[in-house]
């Protein structure tokens, strides 16, 4: 990154940072264009939450789902399926979408029984 600062200064460009620099150029944080939606479910049913996100690089996005603020182990895809819903599954679901250097949090989607 220091190289780019010197390069920008040497050619007279201002150092205005809109994101971070990767081998692919300056990147903004990921953008969520489809927020997860709250749902009502019955005991024993399956529920699926989805998030749609993009970034400005070919680098892959990473997903980390949470229930009531606690990370859900193994929940690392754009889709989260809760199978055989039980009372302990009710609550506030959200997802953090990250690339290599920036992240963004989704809106909360409530699962009610």
Protein Blocks (a to p, Z undefined) as FASTA:
>chain_A
ZZmmmmmmmnopacddfbdcdfkbccdddddfbdcddddddehiacddddddddfbfbdc
dddddeehiacehiacfbdcdehiafklgccdddddddehiacddddddddZZ
